[in-house]
C-alpha cells in the first residue's frame, strides 16, 4: 500500500502545484491543459 499512498501524494502535490502556478501566471491566461 506504500506505493499507492506515495502515488496519491504525488498526484495531490502535482494538482496543487499546477493550480498554484496557474494562479501565479495570472487568471487571464487560459490553461491549455499542457503541464
C-alpha distance matrix in Angstrom:
0.0 3.8 5.5 5.1 6.3 8.5 9.9 10.6 12.4 14.3 15.3 16.6 18.4 19.9 21.3 22.6 24.2 25.7 27.1 28.5 30.1 31.7 33.1 34.5 36.1 37.9 37.6 40.5 38.7 37.0 33.4 33.7 29.9 29.9 27.4
3.8 0.0 3.8 5.4 5.3 6.1 8.6 9.9 10.5 12.3 14.2 15.4 16.4 18.1 20.0 21.1 22.3 24.1 25.8 26.7 28.2 30.1 31.6 32.5 34.3 36.3 36.3 39.3 37.4 36.1 32.5 32.9 29.2 28.9 26.0
5.5 3.8 0.0 3.8 5.5 4.9 6.0 8.5 9.7 10.4 12.1 14.1 15.1 16.1 18.2 19.8 20.7 22.1 24.1 25.4 26.4 28.2 30.0 31.0 32.4 34.5 34.6 37.4 35.2 33.7 30.0 30.1 26.4 25.9 23.1
5.1 5.4 3.8 0.0 3.8 5.4 5.1 6.2 8.6 9.9 10.5 12.3 14.2 15.2 16.6 18.3 19.9 21.0 22.6 24.2 25.6 27.0 28.7 30.1 31.5 33.3 33.0 35.8 33.8 32.1 28.5 28.6 24.9 24.9 22.4
6.3 5.3 5.5 3.8 0.0 3.8 5.4 5.0 6.1 8.6 9.8 10.5 12.1 14.0 15.3 16.4 18.1 19.8 21.1 22.3 24.0 25.7 26.9 28.3 30.1 31.8 31.6 34.6 32.9 31.5 28.0 28.7 25.0 25.2 22.4
8.5 6.1 4.9 5.4 3.8 0.0 3.8 5.5 5.1 6.2 8.6 10.0 10.5 12.1 14.3 15.3 16.3 18.1 19.9 20.9 22.2 24.2 25.7 26.6 28.2 30.3 30.5 33.5 31.5 30.3 26.8 27.3 23.7 23.3 20.3
9.9 8.6 6.0 5.1 5.4 3.8 0.0 3.8 5.4 5.1 6.1 8.7 9.9 10.4 12.3 14.2 15.2 16.3 18.3 19.8 20.8 22.4 24.3 25.5 26.7 28.7 28.7 31.4 29.3 27.7 24.1 24.3 20.7 20.4 17.6
10.6 9.9 8.5 6.2 5.0 5.5 3.8 0.0 3.8 5.5 5.0 6.2 8.6 9.8 10.7 12.3 14.2 15.3 16.6 18.2 19.9 21.2 22.7 24.2 25.8 27.4 27.0 29.9 28.1 26.6 23.1 23.8 20.2 20.5 18.0
12.4 10.5 9.7 8.6 6.1 5.1 5.4 3.8 0.0 3.8 5.4 5.2 6.1 8.5 10.0 10.5 12.1 14.1 15.3 16.3 18.1 19.9 21.1 22.2 24.1 25.9 25.9 29.0 27.4 26.3 23.0 24.1 20.7 20.7 17.7
14.3 12.3 10.4 9.9 8.6 6.2 5.1 5.5 3.8 0.0 3.8 5.5 5.1 5.9 8.6 9.8 10.3 12.0 14.1 15.1 16.1 18.0 19.8 20.7 22.1 24.3 24.5 27.4 25.3 24.2 20.8 21.5 18.1 17.6 14.5
15.3 14.2 12.1 10.5 9.8 8.6 6.1 5.0 5.4 3.8 0.0 3.8 5.5 5.1 6.2 8.6 9.9 10.5 12.3 14.2 15.3 16.5 18.4 19.9 21.1 22.8 22.6 25.4 23.4 21.9 18.3 19.0 15.5 15.6 13.0
16.6 15.4 14.1 12.3 10.5 10.0 8.7 6.2 5.2 5.5 3.8 0.0 3.8 5.4 5.2 6.1 8.6 9.9 10.6 12.2 14.2 15.4 16.6 18.2 20.0 21.4 21.1 24.2 22.7 21.5 18.3 19.7 16.5 17.1 14.5
18.4 16.4 15.1 14.2 12.1 10.5 9.9 8.6 6.1 5.1 5.5 3.8 0.0 3.8 5.5 5.0 6.0 8.4 9.8 10.3 12.0 14.1 15.2 16.2 18.1 20.0 20.3 23.4 21.7 21.1 18.0 19.6 16.6 16.5 13.4
19.9 18.1 16.1 15.2 14.0 12.1 10.4 9.8 8.5 5.9 5.1 5.4 3.8 0.0 3.8 5.5 5.2 6.0 8.5 9.9 10.5 12.2 14.2 15.2 16.4 18.5 18.8 21.5 19.4 18.5 15.1 16.2 13.2 12.8 9.7
21.3 20.0 18.2 16.6 15.3 14.3 12.3 10.7 10.0 8.6 6.2 5.2 5.5 3.8 0.0 3.8 5.5 5.1 6.1 8.5 9.9 10.6 12.3 14.2 15.4 16.8 16.4 19.3 17.6 16.4 13.2 14.8 11.8 12.5 10.2
22.6 21.1 19.8 18.3 16.4 15.3 14.2 12.3 10.5 9.8 8.6 6.1 5.0 5.5 3.8 0.0 3.8 5.5 5.1 6.1 8.5 9.9 10.6 12.2 14.2 15.6 15.5 18.8 17.6 17.2 14.5 16.7 14.3 14.9 12.4
24.2 22.3 20.7 19.9 18.1 16.3 15.2 14.2 12.1 10.3 9.9 8.6 6.0 5.2 5.5 3.8 0.0 3.8 5.4 5.0 6.0 8.5 9.8 10.3 12.1 14.2 15.1 18.1 16.3 16.3 13.6 15.8 13.6 13.3 10.3
25.7 24.1 22.1 21.0 19.8 18.1 16.3 15.3 14.1 12.0 10.5 9.9 8.4 6.0 5.1 5.5 3.8 0.0 3.8 5.5 5.2 6.2 8.7 9.9 10.6 12.5 12.9 15.5 13.4 12.9 9.9 12.0 9.9 9.9 7.5
27.1 25.8 24.1 22.6 21.1 19.9 18.3 16.6 15.3 14.1 12.3 10.6 9.8 8.5 6.1 5.1 5.4 3.8 0.0 3.8 5.5 5.1 6.2 8.7 10.0 10.9 10.6 13.8 12.5 12.2 9.9 12.8 11.2 12.3 10.7
28.5 26.7 25.4 24.2 22.3 20.9 19.8 18.2 16.3 15.1 14.2 12.2 10.3 9.9 8.5 6.1 5.0 5.5 3.8 0.0 3.8 5.5 5.1 6.2 8.7 10.0 10.8 14.1 13.2 13.9 12.2 15.3 14.2 14.5 12.5
30.1 28.2 26.4 25.6 24.0 22.2 20.8 19.9 18.1 16.1 15.3 14.2 12.0 10.5 9.9 8.5 6.0 5.2 5.5 3.8 0.0 3.8 5.4 5.0 6.1 8.6 10.3 12.9 11.1 12.2 10.4 13.2 12.6 12.2 10.2
31.7 30.1 28.2 27.0 25.7 24.2 22.4 21.2 19.9 18.0 16.5 15.4 14.1 12.2 10.6 9.9 8.5 6.2 5.1 5.5 3.8 0.0 3.8 5.5 5.2 6.4 7.1 9.6 7.9 8.6 7.3 10.6 10.5 11.1 10.2
33.1 31.6 30.0 28.7 26.9 25.7 24.3 22.7 21.1 19.8 18.4 16.6 15.2 14.2 12.3 10.6 9.8 8.7 6.2 5.1 5.4 3.8 0.0 3.8 5.5 5.2 5.9 9.3 9.1 10.6 10.2 13.9 14.0 14.9 14.0
34.5 32.5 31.0 30.1 28.3 26.6 25.5 24.2 22.2 20.7 19.9 18.2 16.2 15.2 14.2 12.2 10.3 9.9 8.7 6.2 5.0 5.5 3.8 0.0 3.8 5.4 8.0 10.7 10.1 12.4 12.2 15.5 15.9 15.9 14.6
36.1 34.3 32.4 31.5 30.1 28.2 26.7 25.8 24.1 22.1 21.1 20.0 18.1 16.4 15.4 14.2 12.1 10.6 10.0 8.7 6.1 5.2 5.5 3.8 0.0 3.8 7.1 8.5 7.0 9.8 10.0 13.1 14.1 13.9 13.3
37.9 36.3 34.5 33.3 31.8 30.3 28.7 27.4 25.9 24.3 22.8 21.4 20.0 18.5 16.8 15.6 14.2 12.5 10.9 10.0 8.6 6.4 5.2 5.4 3.8 0.0 3.8 5.4 5.7 8.8 10.1 13.6 15.1 15.7 15.7
37.6 36.3 34.6 33.0 31.6 30.5 28.7 27.0 25.9 24.5 22.6 21.1 20.3 18.8 16.4 15.5 15.1 12.9 10.6 10.8 10.3 7.1 5.9 8.0 7.1 3.8 0.0 3.8 5.5 7.4 9.1 12.7 14.2 15.8 16.3
40.5 39.3 37.4 35.8 34.6 33.5 31.4 29.9 29.0 27.4 25.4 24.2 23.4 21.5 19.3 18.8 18.1 15.5 13.8 14.1 12.9 9.6 9.3 10.7 8.5 5.4 3.8 0.0 3.8 6.3 9.4 12.4 14.8 16.2 17.4
38.7 37.4 35.2 33.8 32.9 31.5 29.3 28.1 27.4 25.3 23.4 22.7 21.7 19.4 17.6 17.6 16.3 13.4 12.5 13.2 11.1 7.9 9.1 10.1 7.0 5.7 5.5 3.8 0.0 3.8 6.5 9.3 11.8 12.8 14.1
37.0 36.1 33.7 32.1 31.5 30.3 27.7 26.6 26.3 24.2 21.9 21.5 21.1 18.5 16.4 17.2 16.3 12.9 12.2 13.9 12.2 8.6 10.6 12.4 9.8 8.8 7.4 6.3 3.8 0.0 3.8 6.2 8.9 10.6 12.7
33.4 32.5 30.0 28.5 28.0 26.8 24.1 23.1 23.0 20.8 18.3 18.3 18.0 15.1 13.2 14.5 13.6 9.9 9.9 12.2 10.4 7.3 10.2 12.2 10.0 10.1 9.1 9.4 6.5 3.8 0.0 3.8 5.4 7.3 9.2
33.7 32.9 30.1 28.6 28.7 27.3 24.3 23.8 24.1 21.5 19.0 19.7 19.6 16.2 14.8 16.7 15.8 12.0 12.8 15.3 13.2 10.6 13.9 15.5 13.1 13.6 12.7 12.4 9.3 6.2 3.8 0.0 3.8 5.5 8.7
29.9 29.2 26.4 24.9 25.0 23.7 20.7 20.2 20.7 18.1 15.5 16.5 16.6 13.2 11.8 14.3 13.6 9.9 11.2 14.2 12.6 10.5 14.0 15.9 14.1 15.1 14.2 14.8 11.8 8.9 5.4 3.8 0.0 3.8 6.4
29.9 28.9 25.9 24.9 25.2 23.3 20.4 20.5 20.7 17.6 15.6 17.1 16.5 12.8 12.5 14.9 13.3 9.9 12.3 14.5 12.2 11.1 14.9 15.9 13.9 15.7 15.8 16.2 12.8 10.6 7.3 5.5 3.8 0.0 3.8
27.4 26.0 23.1 22.4 22.4 20.3 17.6 18.0 17.7 14.5 13.0 14.5 13.4 9.7 10.2 12.4 10.3 7.5 10.7 12.5 10.2 10.2 14.0 14.6 13.3 15.7 16.3 17.4 14.1 12.7 9.2 8.7 6.4 3.8 0.0
